[in-house]
Amino acid sequence: DAGNRIFDETNINALKLINCLKTSGISIKDIKKFMLLAKQGDKTISERKNFFLIQKQNIKDKINELEKAMNMVEYKYWYYQTAEKDKTEKYVKNINIKDMPKNIQEAYKNSHEL
Protein backbone atom coordinates (compact mmCIF):
# COMPACT_ATOMS: atom_id res chain seq x y z
CA ASP A 1 0.00 0.00 0.00
CA ALA A 2 2.86 2.42 -0.86
CA GLY A 3 3.67 3.23 2.79
CA ASN A 4 0.31 4.85 3.48
CA ARG A 5 -1.21 4.18 6.86
CA ILE A 6 -4.88 3.78 7.52
CA PHE A 7 -6.07 5.04 10.90
CA ASP A 8 -9.38 4.20 12.45
CA GLU A 9 -11.25 6.44 14.88
CA THR A 10 -9.53 4.82 17.89
CA ASN A 11 -6.08 5.53 16.40
CA ILE A 12 -7.03 9.11 15.56
CA ASN A 13 -8.37 9.72 19.07
CA ALA A 14 -5.18 8.26 20.56
CA LEU A 15 -3.07 10.57 18.37
CA LYS A 16 -5.17 13.56 19.42
CA LEU A 17 -4.69 12.62 23.08
CA ILE A 18 -0.94 12.16 22.63
CA ASN A 19 -0.71 15.57 20.94
CA CYS A 20 -2.70 17.16 23.78
CA LEU A 21 -0.46 15.55 26.40
CA LYS A 22 2.69 16.70 24.56
CA THR A 23 1.28 20.22 24.28
CA SER A 24 0.55 20.28 28.00
CA GLY A 25 4.17 19.47 28.74
CA ILE A 26 4.05 15.77 29.56
CA SER A 27 7.21 13.87 28.71
CA ILE A 28 7.14 11.13 26.08
CA LYS A 29 8.13 8.71 28.86
CA ASP A 30 5.02 9.63 30.89
CA ILE A 31 2.81 9.50 27.79
CA LYS A 32 4.07 5.96 27.16
CA LYS A 33 3.28 5.04 30.78
CA PHE A 34 -0.25 6.39 30.36
CA MET A 35 -0.77 4.52 27.08
CA LEU A 36 0.38 1.29 28.76
CA LEU A 37 -2.13 1.89 31.56
CA ALA A 38 -4.85 2.46 28.97
CA LYS A 39 -4.02 -0.84 27.28
CA GLN A 40 -4.54 -2.62 30.61
CA GLY A 41 -8.20 -1.64 30.57
CA ASP A 42 -10.65 -1.11 33.40
CA LYS A 43 -8.30 -2.13 36.19
CA THR A 44 -6.30 1.10 35.66
CA ILE A 45 -9.20 3.58 35.51
CA SER A 46 -8.33 5.13 38.89
CA GLU A 47 -4.65 5.49 37.96
CA ARG A 48 -5.56 7.15 34.68
CA LYS A 49 -8.03 9.47 36.41
CA ASN A 50 -5.30 10.49 38.88
CA PHE A 51 -2.91 11.05 35.98
CA PHE A 52 -5.33 13.66 34.61
CA LEU A 53 -5.95 15.19 38.03
CA ILE A 54 -2.21 15.83 38.33
CA GLN A 55 -2.11 17.17 34.76
CA LYS A 56 -4.97 19.56 35.46
CA GLN A 57 -2.98 21.09 38.32
CA ASN A 58 0.22 21.18 36.28
CA ILE A 59 -1.58 23.04 33.48
CA LYS A 60 -3.15 25.50 35.95
CA ASP A 61 0.31 26.17 37.41
CA LYS A 62 1.75 26.70 33.92
CA ILE A 63 -1.08 29.08 33.01
CA ASN A 64 -0.34 31.10 36.16
CA GLU A 65 3.35 31.25 35.22
CA LEU A 66 2.48 32.39 31.70
CA GLU A 67 0.07 35.04 32.99
CA LYS A 68 2.81 36.40 35.26
CA ALA A 69 5.21 36.43 32.31
CA MET A 70 2.63 38.23 30.17
CA ASN A 71 2.22 40.87 32.88
CA MET A 72 5.98 41.44 32.89
CA VAL A 73 6.02 41.72 29.09
CA GLU A 74 3.12 44.20 29.16
CA TYR A 75 4.87 46.30 31.81
CA LYS A 76 8.21 46.23 30.01
CA TYR A 77 6.61 47.10 26.67
CA TRP A 78 4.96 50.12 28.26
CA TYR A 79 8.25 51.00 29.99
CA TYR A 80 10.23 51.05 26.74
CA GLN A 81 7.41 52.69 24.82
CA THR A 82 7.44 55.50 27.41
CA ALA A 83 11.25 55.72 27.37
CA GLU A 84 11.24 55.87 23.58
CA LYS A 85 8.68 58.69 23.62
CA ASP A 86 10.76 60.58 26.23
CA LYS A 87 14.01 59.69 24.40
CA THR A 88 15.43 58.55 27.75
CA GLU A 89 14.78 56.05 30.51
CA LYS A 90 15.55 58.51 33.30
CA TYR A 91 11.90 59.54 33.85
CA VAL A 92 10.21 56.17 33.50
CA LYS A 93 12.92 54.46 35.58
CA ASN A 94 11.96 56.53 38.62
CA ILE A 95 8.20 56.76 38.08
CA ASN A 96 5.98 56.09 41.06
CA ILE A 97 3.67 53.15 40.52
CA LYS A 98 0.70 55.44 41.26
CA ASP A 99 1.65 57.56 38.24
CA MET A 100 1.49 54.60 35.84
CA PRO A 101 -1.69 53.90 33.87
CA LYS A 102 -4.06 51.64 35.87
CA ASN A 103 -3.59 48.61 33.59
CA ILE A 104 0.19 48.97 33.85
CA GLN A 105 -0.01 49.28 37.64
CA GLU A 106 -1.82 45.93 37.68
CA ALA A 107 0.63 44.35 35.27
CA TYR A 108 3.55 45.64 37.36
CA LYS A 109 2.07 44.35 40.63
CA ASN A 110 1.19 40.97 39.12
CA SER A 111 4.62 40.51 37.57
CA HIS A 112 6.59 41.56 40.63
CA GLU A 113 4.80 39.56 43.34
CA LEU A 114 6.87 36.79 44.84
C-alpha beads as a LAMMPS data file, in Angstrom:
LAMMPS data file: protein, C-alpha beads

114 atoms
113 bonds

1 atom types
1 bond types

-500.0 500.0 xlo xhi
-500.0 500.0 ylo yhi
-500.0 500.0 zlo zhi

Masses

1 110.0

Atoms # bond

1 1 1 0.000 0.000 0.000
2 1 1 2.860 2.417 -0.858
3 1 1 3.675 3.230 2.787
4 1 1 0.314 4.851 3.483
5 1 1 -1.215 4.176 6.858
6 1 1 -4.883 3.777 7.523
7 1 1 -6.066 5.043 10.899
8 1 1 -9.375 4.196 12.452
9 1 1 -11.251 6.436 14.884
10 1 1 -9.528 4.819 17.889
11 1 1 -6.076 5.533 16.399
12 1 1 -7.027 9.110 15.555
13 1 1 -8.374 9.722 19.073
14 1 1 -5.181 8.255 20.561
15 1 1 -3.072 10.568 18.369
16 1 1 -5.166 13.558 19.423
17 1 1 -4.689 12.616 23.084
18 1 1 -0.936 12.158 22.628
19 1 1 -0.710 15.569 20.940
20 1 1 -2.703 17.157 23.777
21 1 1 -0.459 15.554 26.395
22 1 1 2.686 16.699 24.562
23 1 1 1.279 20.224 24.275
24 1 1 0.545 20.282 27.999
25 1 1 4.173 19.468 28.744
26 1 1 4.052 15.774 29.564
27 1 1 7.209 13.865 28.710
28 1 1 7.141 11.128 26.082
29 1 1 8.129 8.711 28.856
30 1 1 5.025 9.627 30.887
31 1 1 2.805 9.498 27.795
32 1 1 4.065 5.959 27.164
33 1 1 3.275 5.042 30.779
34 1 1 -0.247 6.394 30.360
35 1 1 -0.771 4.521 27.083
36 1 1 0.377 1.288 28.764
37 1 1 -2.133 1.894 31.555
38 1 1 -4.851 2.459 28.975
39 1 1 -4.024 -0.842 27.276
40 1 1 -4.541 -2.619 30.606
41 1 1 -8.198 -1.642 30.571
42 1 1 -10.648 -1.106 33.397
43 1 1 -8.303 -2.128 36.189
44 1 1 -6.303 1.096 35.658
45 1 1 -9.200 3.579 35.513
46 1 1 -8.333 5.134 38.895
47 1 1 -4.653 5.488 37.964
48 1 1 -5.561 7.149 34.678
49 1 1 -8.030 9.474 36.406
50 1 1 -5.300 10.491 38.880
51 1 1 -2.909 11.051 35.985
52 1 1 -5.326 13.663 34.609
53 1 1 -5.951 15.185 38.030
54 1 1 -2.212 15.831 38.328
55 1 1 -2.112 17.166 34.758
56 1 1 -4.970 19.562 35.463
57 1 1 -2.983 21.088 38.321
58 1 1 0.221 21.179 36.277
59 1 1 -1.579 23.040 33.482
60 1 1 -3.152 25.498 35.946
61 1 1 0.306 26.169 37.406
62 1 1 1.752 26.699 33.916
63 1 1 -1.082 29.083 33.007
64 1 1 -0.336 31.102 36.160
65 1 1 3.354 31.254 35.218
66 1 1 2.478 32.393 31.702
67 1 1 0.067 35.041 32.995
68 1 1 2.809 36.397 35.256
69 1 1 5.214 36.430 32.314
70 1 1 2.634 38.231 30.168
71 1 1 2.221 40.868 32.878
72 1 1 5.979 41.441 32.894
73 1 1 6.018 41.722 29.095
74 1 1 3.119 44.195 29.163
75 1 1 4.868 46.296 31.808
76 1 1 8.214 46.233 30.005
77 1 1 6.607 47.096 26.665
78 1 1 4.955 50.119 28.264
79 1 1 8.247 51.002 29.992
80 1 1 10.230 51.053 26.741
81 1 1 7.412 52.695 24.820
82 1 1 7.443 55.499 27.406
83 1 1 11.253 55.724 27.370
84 1 1 11.242 55.875 23.584
85 1 1 8.675 58.693 23.622
86 1 1 10.763 60.582 26.225
87 1 1 14.006 59.688 24.398
88 1 1 15.425 58.553 27.750
89 1 1 14.783 56.052 30.507
90 1 1 15.547 58.506 33.297
91 1 1 11.900 59.539 33.848
92 1 1 10.208 56.170 33.501
93 1 1 12.920 54.457 35.577
94 1 1 11.960 56.531 38.624
95 1 1 8.199 56.757 38.076
96 1 1 5.976 56.090 41.063
97 1 1 3.667 53.151 40.517
98 1 1 0.700 55.438 41.257
99 1 1 1.653 57.559 38.236
100 1 1 1.495 54.598 35.844
101 1 1 -1.691 53.900 33.871
102 1 1 -4.064 51.642 35.867
103 1 1 -3.594 48.608 33.594
104 1 1 0.192 48.973 33.853
105 1 1 -0.014 49.280 37.643
106 1 1 -1.824 45.932 37.680
107 1 1 0.634 44.346 35.267
108 1 1 3.552 45.644 37.356
109 1 1 2.065 44.354 40.627
110 1 1 1.187 40.966 39.120
111 1 1 4.620 40.506 37.571
112 1 1 6.590 41.564 40.632
113 1 1 4.796 39.561 43.337
114 1 1 6.870 36.794 44.837

Bonds

1 1 1 2
2 1 2 3
3 1 3 4
4 1 4 5
5 1 5 6
6 1 6 7
7 1 7 8
8 1 8 9
9 1 9 10
10 1 10 11
11 1 11 12
12 1 12 13
13 1 13 14
14 1 14 15
15 1 15 16
16 1 16 17
17 1 17 18
18 1 18 19
19 1 19 20
20 1 20 21
21 1 21 22
22 1 22 23
23 1 23 24
24 1 24 25
25 1 25 26
26 1 26 27
27 1 27 28
28 1 28 29
29 1 29 30
30 1 30 31
31 1 31 32
32 1 32 33
33 1 33 34
34 1 34 35
35 1 35 36
36 1 36 37
37 1 37 38
38 1 38 39
39 1 39 40
40 1 40 41
41 1 41 42
42 1 42 43
43 1 43 44
44 1 44 45
45 1 45 46
46 1 46 47
47 1 47 48
48 1 48 49
49 1 49 50
50 1 50 51
51 1 51 52
52 1 52 53
53 1 53 54
54 1 54 55
55 1 55 56
56 1 56 57
57 1 57 58
58 1 58 59
59 1 59 60
60 1 60 61
61 1 61 62
62 1 62 63
63 1 63 64
64 1 64 65
65 1 65 66
66 1 66 67
67 1 67 68
68 1 68 69
69 1 69 70
70 1 70 71
71 1 71 72
72 1 72 73
73 1 73 74
74 1 74 75
75 1 75 76
76 1 76 77
77 1 77 78
78 1 78 79
79 1 79 80
80 1 80 81
81 1 81 82
82 1 82 83
83 1 83 84
84 1 84 85
85 1 85 86
86 1 86 87
87 1 87 88
88 1 88 89
89 1 89 90
90 1 90 91
91 1 91 92
92 1 92 93
93 1 93 94
94 1 94 95
95 1 95 96
96 1 96 97
97 1 97 98
98 1 98 99
99 1 99 100
100 1 100 101
101 1 101 102
102 1 102 103
103 1 103 104
104 1 104 105
105 1 105 106
106 1 106 107
107 1 107 108
108 1 108 109
109 1 109 110
110 1 110 111
111 1 111 112
112 1 112 113
113 1 113 114
